[in-house]
Amino acid sequence: MRGRVRFSSHNTFHSPPPPPLMSPASSSTDSSLGPLTPPPLPYAGLPGPTPFAPQYSYHSAKPSGRAHNLVAFSNTPLLNYDITLHPSNISTHFMGLSSAGFLEPAVYPPELSITLTTPHLPWSIVVPASNRRYVTVGDVLNAVYSALRVNVTPAEYSALGTQKLKGQATAAYRRRYERLRGHRGYTQEKQQGMKRVDFLMGYNKFQGISPTSRSSNVWQLNIS
């Protein structure tokens, strides 16, 4: 089985409900985080090789909009989130967190839909407003997870080009299902095949979203 990649012929993923935050560090208070964001930080880029070069500039001198604290780009994000896992696995070091924060607007000014882009994947992620009023923090987290759970096609795998990149994506796929060995879901995860998240080649830490120079509803997804 070494070096063998499995591809699923169809996708059966169903979008999960907005994530309740179940962190041991969470507070029992009812207060929620406000819209203030930490100072913007320069985007350092994804370590390691990537076959997908940016097609445009992601930042402008005066980017429009700002993100909610919970999803704002930071080197030390408030949410500890491995994007290979369901959002219900999110934890936090912030003691004042309330689940109400996940129902608040993800970006300001609020938008009915936003698009997330990253120079490290050839796909963008459209995030619609589940409440039909504005995209919430929970919408962003769920959309990232569901979009990256889509199966990779053989053509997309071939588009990686070099054997080195294919090997790195295959290794990420193997690590993803191997960590479930001995637990429920191992066989299913393995049989479902390579997912888009495996194209990130192991860089799975969510570091928030940041505005771009393209449009007020186009945001960059930052990972490390």
C-alpha positions in Angstrom: 0.0 0.0 0.0 3.0 2.3 0.3 2.7 5.2 -2.1 -0.8 4.2 -3.2 -3.4 7.0 -3.3 -7.1 6.3 -3.1 -9.7 8.5 -4.9 -13.4 8.4 -4.1 -15.8 8.6 -7.1 -18.3 10.8 -5.2 -18.5 13.1 -2.2 -21.0 12.4 0.6 -20.0 15.2 3.0 -22.9 17.1 4.6 -22.3 20.5 6.0 -22.1 20.3 9.9 -24.1 22.6 12.1 -22.5 25.8 13.5 -19.9 24.7 16.1 -20.6 24.9 19.8 -17.3 25.7 21.5 -16.5 23.0 23.9 -13.2 24.0 25.3 -12.0 23.1 28.8 -10.7 26.7 29.0 -14.1 28.3 28.1 -15.8 30.6 30.6 -19.3 30.1 31.8 -20.1 33.7 31.4 -22.7 34.9 28.9 -20.6 37.7 27.5 -19.3 37.5 23.9 -16.4 38.9 22.1 -16.9 42.3 20.4 -15.8 43.2 16.9 -12.5 44.8 17.8 -9.5 43.1 16.2 -5.9 42.8 17.1 -3.4 44.9 15.1 -2.8 43.5 11.6 0.2 41.3 11.1 2.2 40.7 7.9 1.4 37.5 6.2 4.4 35.2 6.4 3.3 32.7 3.8 3.1 28.9 4.0 6.3 27.1 4.8 7.5 24.5 2.2 6.8 24.2 -1.5 3.5 24.9 -3.1 2.6 24.5 -6.8 0.0 27.3 -6.7 1.5 30.8 -7.0 -0.6 33.8 -6.1 -2.4 35.2 -9.2 -2.8 38.7 -7.6 -1.8 40.9 -4.7 -3.5 39.9 -1.5 -2.9 43.1 0.4 -3.4 46.8 -0.2 -2.1 49.8 1.8 -5.7 50.4 3.0 -7.6 47.1 2.9 -11.3 47.5 3.5 -13.1 45.7 6.3 -12.0 43.9 9.4 -12.6 40.5 10.9 -14.2 39.4 14.2 -11.7 38.6 16.9 -12.4 34.9 16.7 -11.4 34.6 13.1 -9.0 37.6 12.7 -5.6 36.8 11.3 -3.0 36.5 14.1 0.2 34.7 14.8 -1.5 33.7 18.1 -5.1 33.2 17.1 -7.8 33.0 19.8 -9.1 29.7 18.3 -6.9 26.6 18.3 -8.2 24.9 15.2 -6.8 22.0 13.2 -8.8 22.4 9.9 -8.6 18.6 9.2 -11.0 18.2 12.2 -14.6 19.1 12.6 -15.1 22.6 14.1 -16.5 21.0 17.3 -12.9 20.1 18.1 -11.9 23.8 18.4 -10.3 24.8 21.7 -9.2 28.2 23.0 -6.8 29.8 25.5 -9.3 32.7 25.9 -11.1 32.5 29.2 -13.9 34.9 28.3 -15.2 33.0 25.3 -18.9 32.5 24.8 -20.7 30.4 22.2 -22.7 33.6 21.3 -19.6 34.8 19.5 -20.0 32.2 16.8 -23.3 33.8 15.8 -21.9 37.2 15.4 -20.7 38.7 12.0 -17.4 37.3 10.9 -16.4 40.5 9.0 -17.2 44.1 9.4 -19.1 45.6 7.6 -21.2 42.4 7.6 -21.6 40.6 4.2 -24.2 38.2 2.8 -21.4 36.1 1.4 -17.7 36.1 1.4 -15.0 34.3 -0.6 -11.9 32.9 1.0 -8.8 32.5 -1.1 -5.3 31.2 -0.4 -2.2 31.1 -2.6 -1.6 27.5 -1.5 -4.7 25.9 -3.1 -6.2 26.3 -6.6 -9.7 26.5 -5.1 -11.6 29.3 -3.4 -14.1 28.8 -0.7 -17.5 30.6 -0.8 -19.1 31.3 2.6 -22.8 32.0 2.4 -24.8 33.5 5.3 -26.7 30.7 7.0 -29.0 33.1 8.7 -29.6 35.0 5.4 -28.5 38.2 7.0 -24.7 38.1 7.4 -21.9 35.6 7.4 -21.2 34.5 10.9 -18.0 33.3 12.6 -19.5 29.8 12.6 -20.2 30.0 8.9 -16.6 30.7 8.2 -15.3 27.7 10.3 -17.9 25.3 8.8 -17.3 26.4 5.3 -13.5 25.9 5.6 -14.0 22.4 6.9 -16.6 21.3 4.4 -14.7 22.8 1.4 -11.5 21.0 2.3 -13.4 17.7 2.8 -14.2 17.5 -0.9 -12.4 14.6 -2.6 -9.5 15.3 -4.9 -9.9 13.9 -8.4 -7.2 12.0 -10.3 -6.8 15.0 -12.6 -6.3 17.4 -9.7 -3.7 15.0 -8.2 -1.9 14.9 -11.5 -1.9 18.7 -11.6 0.5 18.7 -8.7 3.2 17.9 -11.2 6.3 16.7 -9.4 6.6 13.4 -7.6 7.8 15.3 -4.6 4.6 17.3 -4.3 2.5 14.2 -4.9 4.4 12.4 -2.2 3.9 15.2 0.3 0.1 15.2 -0.4 0.0 11.5 -0.2 1.9 11.6 3.1 -0.6 14.2 4.5 -3.5 11.9 3.4 -1.9 8.9 5.2 -1.2 10.9 8.4 -4.8 12.1 8.4 -6.4 8.6 8.5 -3.6 6.9 10.4 -4.2 9.0 13.5 -7.6 7.3 13.7 -6.1 3.8 13.8 -7.8 1.8 16.5 -10.7 4.3 16.7 -14.1 4.5 15.1 -14.0 6.0 11.7 -10.5 4.8 10.7 -11.6 2.5 7.8 -14.1 5.0 6.5 -11.6 7.9 6.5 -9.1 5.8 4.7 -11.6 4.5 2.1 -12.9 8.0 1.4 -9.6 8.8 -0.2 -7.6 12.0 -0.6 -9.2 15.2 0.3 -8.5 18.8 -0.7 -7.1 19.4 2.8 -4.3 17.0 2.0 -3.0 19.5 -0.7 -2.0 21.7 2.2 0.6 19.0 2.9 0.3 19.1 6.7 0.0 22.8 7.3 -3.4 22.6 9.0 -3.4 25.3 11.7 -6.1 28.0 11.1 -4.6 31.4 11.7 -7.6 33.5 10.7 -8.7 35.6 7.7 -7.5 38.9 6.5 -8.8 41.5 4.0 -7.5 41.6 0.5 -7.2 44.3 -2.1 -9.6 42.6 -4.5 -13.0 43.3 -2.9 -14.6 43.9 0.5 -16.1 40.3 0.3 -12.9 38.5 -0.7 -10.7 37.5 2.2 -7.5 35.6 2.6 -7.5 32.3 4.5 -4.2 32.1 6.5 -2.8 28.8 7.7 0.5 27.5 9.1 
